[in-house]
Amino acid sequence: MSELEIDGRRIVVVGAARSGIAAAELLARRGGRVTLADLKHELPEATRLEALGIACALGPHDPRLFAAADLIVLSPGVPSRQPPLDRARRAGVPVLGEVEMASRLLRGRIIAITGTKGKSTTTTLVGEMLRSAGLPARVSGNIGSPLSAEVEGSTPESIHVVEVSSFQLETTSTFHPWIAALLNLSADHLDRHANLREYSAAKARVFANQGPGDHVVVNADDAPAMKLAARKARAPRRMFSVERPLDEGVFVREGWIVEREAGGGEAPLLPVSEVRLIGRHLLSDVAAAAAIARIAGAAGEAVRAAAGSFTGLEHALEPVMTVAGIRFVNDSKATNVEAARRAIESFDGPLVPIIGGRFKGGDLRDLVPALAGRAKAVVAIGEARPVVHQALEGAVAIVEAVSMAEAVRAALAASPPGGTVLLAPACSSFDMFRDYADRGRAFKGEVARLAEELDSGS
């Protein structure tokens, strides 16, 4: 089914989150006989979907539904290895991920951006740079709009800038990016992937179908990413760096982001002083975006204009406000240890990080060097409170909080004048919140309430 026959086919979409719903709607519009299956017993969108001819199978999965399908499409949040799906595969039913399915129907070229940290910032900024250059960029994927929602508007001229996670990549087979970027690589999602090797193998799928006419962009400062690209990528590689000059690529030197060609020609792209983001790792995302956008045809002036006007994403080292002389910063997107480490290292101190949630694996002890000399205390929240204690006790004072309201107030109490309170959880949000965005909004809401209380004297 490489041509993805849809009309009249019995198609089961598994997972009724945003991507699954978009996939079901797309397939129904293309004539598929679609059933949307989800373990939830209620689905707010059910009436609207049923009006489109989409059946909703809610509650425990019926293996017979899967076995009778002509095609199964998985939402990214659905583990690809589970008994009903394995039985369907053995019966010859193709099982595709949502990104794989949608990519087969796109008409434009794909820029795929993956990595452990920085995907959303880089993807958004690439889209801004290409649009600034007058190029028809469409941003989608793990960042917000599902790739399935982009199919109907796709033209041969479209450039689809797609953030892809390991969950999305692990179910790809023909997914073929014109430009594939690997920003960095460290342990993440080990609550779903068996180990770092399996996680890395999923990330490497971004290179699997590329050839000599395609492009790879990789972080020269990240040894695991460089090693994986060297082993798995067949397309020409272009590197970026914020740590050292490169013989070819995009790098930072003497206060500028510059681009050097293979023949030695060099051009300044933008001054570092124009970048309006906190943290050196976000500067790395800007360099990555510049490297990608230049390959895609954006002029240097467009790259500079877009980067200079970009103020960052919500929940990614987002300044919230200053309360009683203490700065509050929201990095709820720091859902793994490496992301939290980079966030902590973005501040000289004094610092009080809020850490915890549902632990996804890795080693929180990797935060100790970053905390040393910066952190006055750590506020531990969520299911991971015992893990935080075990990893960090003895290295920094630890205060526990059972709610975000309590965490914000405990962090303020622990912070000296002129300090910063940083939400950098190093964990997922699903123990206490719907997602990282819900957690970030809760943090910002509690900071605002705290400010009101202090202003009123209550």
Order of alpha helices (4+ residues) and beta strands (2+ residues): beta-alpha-beta-alpha-beta-alpha-beta-alpha-beta-alpha-beta-alpha-beta-beta-alpha-beta-alpha-beta-alpha-beta-beta-beta-beta-alpha-alpha-beta-beta-alpha-beta-alpha-beta-alpha-beta-alpha-beta-alpha
